[in-house]
C-alpha cells in the first residue's frame, strides 16, 4: 500500500478497519416513539498503523497537524484531508531508532 500526505510518505504497516459513518441521531420522544434524523452523506476517515526507522518521517508529519493536504492512497487522491489528533508514536526499543506510529485522517468535505 502506497500512502502519502501532502507529499510526505506514510510507512504503512497495516490499515485499521475502515469505519463508514454518516450523520445519525436517534431520539426517544416522551410518547415513547422514536424520531430519527439522518443524512446519506458518508464521512471519509482512514487510520493506519505505521513503522519507520526514520524519526524525520514522524517529525515532518507533525508539522502538518492543523493543515489541510492531499492524501494519496494507491494513486487515488483525496483533497482537503487533515491528520486527526491524537497522533501517537513510540520508539520500539529505547535507542533502537525504530518507531511505530498511528495516524488518522479525516476529510473536510464542507467546501
Helices and strands as residue ranges (DSSP letters): E 3-5, E 8-10, E 12-15, E 21-28, E 34-43, E 45-52, H 55-62, E 69-73, E 76-83, E 88-91, E 99-107
